[in-house]
Amino acid sequence: MAYTYLITGATSDVGRALIERLLRTAPDSLVLAQGCGDLPKLDALCAEFAGRIRTFDADLSDRAKVDVFVQQLQDAPAPTHFVHLPALPVVNTKFKAFDQARFDLDMEIEIHSAVRILRAILPAMAKAKFGRVLFIQTSYTIGCPPKNTAAYVMAKSAIGGLVKSLAVEYAKFGVTVNCVAPSMMETNFLKDTPDLIVQAAAADNPMGRNARPGDVVPAMAFLLSEEAGFITGVTLPITGGSAIV
């Protein structure tokens, strides 16, 4: 079956790894890839998979620009899959120094843009009686979160609420809605996280290291597959044992 994957935050380390895996395993599929001012990161993939990736430069922090992006999607095949990856990098800071403006920006990127996009694409998925929606959450929402991560945990918890609600509402239409929740993953996302925190997380992990995109992408691909059709509303920990449900 030919699928159309809409991937927001596609220029991220995880996004690029996921695109490569999906296009290698589903040769008739198309990726609609969103980035924001960083689309050259996709150049190598676009060259390798010529004609199978359509790129969109869209600022998901601006609701008007999200609406323009949604309009642009009308000229592409209707997405059968939607993967929402964008988020601002984690900033470890005490609550007394809470950055309200940054939190509001992250909520626009992670939550409000997803809601606007989903309102546009879910009706077609429901009509087709097939769809896969996938978010990336965090192991910080499982059990006790680390200190000084209130803004990050709040945004990711909102994703969890959206996933559960949509999973129940759209299950009868053959549309699944799930999350993966990695532990600390060594990507560019950690650029604002002190090395001591990164090293401490690796040392505390039962496997003795932090997660990598190669640990997470296979699980994402499974949840996007036809075989996962009876799995919905799930947050799947990918943590090396550091967070267990």
N, C-alpha and C positions, 0 to 999 in steps of 0.2 A: 504494500500500500504506500502511496506517495503522501508523505506528511509535510506540513508546513509548520516549522518551529519558530515562534516569536520569542526572541531572547532579549530581554532588557538587561543592561549591564554586561553586554556581550564582549566588551573589550577587556574585561577583568581577566585575571589568570584562570579562574574557574570557567568563565564564559568561553574563553578561547579553547580550553581543553575539552569542554563539553561539545562545542561545535565540531571540533575535529573528530571526536568519537562518534557523534551522531551521523555525520556525513560519510564516515567510513563504513558504518554498519547499515545505513539506509540510503542506498545509492540514488534513489529516485526523489529524495527529499530536498526541501528548500529551507534555508534559514533566513529569517528577517531579523537582522542584528542591529540593535540600538546601542549607540555610544554617545558621548557628549564631548566634542572637541578632541577626541582621541581615536578616531576611526583608523588612522594609519597603523594602529596595533593589529588590525585585521588584514592588512595588505597581504601577508604571506598566505593566510588561509584563503583569501579571495583569489589569489593567483593559483593556488593548488586545486581549489574546487571552483573553477571558473564557471560563472553563470548560476551557481547554486547558493550564493550568499548575496542578499540585498541589504545594503547598509543604510542606516538612518541616523542623522546627527540631530539629537533632540535633548533638550534640557528638561529633565523630569522634575526639577525643582520649581518650575513655572507652569501653573495650571493652563494658561493660555497656550503655551508651547506644547504641552501634553495633548491638548485638544487638536492642535495642528498635526501632531504626530499620528494621532488616531485617524484623522482624515486622510493622511498619506497612506495609511494601511489599507484604506478602501480600494486602492489601485493594485493591491497584491492579493494573492490567494488567501482565503480565510484561514487563519491559524487553526491547526488541529491541536497544537501544544503551545502553552505559554509558560516560560520560565522567567521569574523575576529575581534578579540578582543584585541590583544596585543598592548601595548604602554608603554613607560617609565612614571613613576609617574610625576605628575605636579610639577614643581619647579617654585615658584614665585620669579622672579628676574628682575631687571631693564634691559632695553635693552643695556645700556652701559656695563653691565657685561654679555652680551650674550655668552653662551657657545657653540661655533660652533661645536666642536667635539661631544657634547652630542646631539645637534640638528641633526647632520648628522646620528648619531646612531639611533635616534628615527625615522627618515625618512626611514632608512633601514627597521626597524621593522614594522612600520605602513604602509608604502606605497610600497616600492620596493619589499618586500617579497610578499605582496598581489598581485602585478602585475605579478610576476613570477608564483605564484600558480594559479591565474586566467587564465593565458595563457595556462596552462596545463589542467585545468578542464572545462573551458567554452565550448570548442568544443563538448565534450560529452553531456553536458547539452543541447546545441543547437540541437544536433542530436536527442536527446530524446524528444525534444519539452517540456521540463520541467526543471525548476531549480529555486532555491532561493539563493540569495546572500545578506548578511546582514552585515553591519558595525556598530560600535558604534562610534558616533561622540561626540558632546558636545553642551550644550546650549550656551557656550561661542561664538559659531559661529552665534548665532541668536541675532541680534541687537548689542548693545554695549558690548564688552567683558570687563572683569575686567582688571585693570592695571597689568603690569608686567607678562603677560602670552603670550608674542609674539611667542615664540617657540612652545608652545602647540597649540595655535590658528592656526598658519601656517600649522602645520602637520594635524590637524583636518580639516582645510579648503581644503587641498589637497584631503582628503578622499571624501569630498563633491563633488569636481569636477569629480573625478573618478566615483562616483556613478551615477551622472547625465549622463555622457557620455555613460557608459555601459548600463544604463537603456534604453536609446534611441536605442542603437545599437542592443540589444538583446531582446527587447520587442516582436518582431515578431516571436521569437523562443520559447515563453512561459517562458522565464527566467526573473524573477524580481530582481531588485537590489535596496536596500533601506538602510536607516540608522535609528537608534534611537539616540536621542540627549538628554541624561539626564542632569539635573542640577547637582550640586555637590552631589556626591553619597558617602556615608560613607562606604568605603571599605579599604582594605590594600593599594589601589592606592593613598590614601591621606597621606601615611606615612611620606612624606617629606613636607607636608603642615602644617604650624603652627596652633595650636588649635584655636587661636583667629580668624583666617580666616575661619575655619570650623564653629565655633560658630556664627560668624557674618553672614555667608551665611544662616545658619538655621534660625536665627532671622529675616532676610530680606525676607525669603520665605513666600508667603501668607499662606501656610499651617503650618508655624511655625517649620519646620524641613527640613533636607536634604533628598534627595532620598535614597532609599535602594534597594538592588538587587531585592527584592520582588515586588517593584514598576515597575521595568524595564523589568524583564524577561517575564511577561505575554504579554506585547506588542511585544517583540521580537518573542515569540512563534506564535503570530497572524500573523506577517509579514512573517513568515516562513511557514505558513499553506497554504493549497489549497484554502481556502476561500479568501485569499489576492491576488489572481491571477491577479486582475485588478488594483493593486496598485504597482507602480514602480517609481523610481526616487524621492522618498519621503524621507524627513528627519523629523521624528516624534518627536516633543518635549515631554519629560517626565519630567516635571519641577515643578509640583505643582502650576503652575501659575506664576512662576518667569520669564519665557520667553514665550511669546505668539506670534504666527505667525499670 
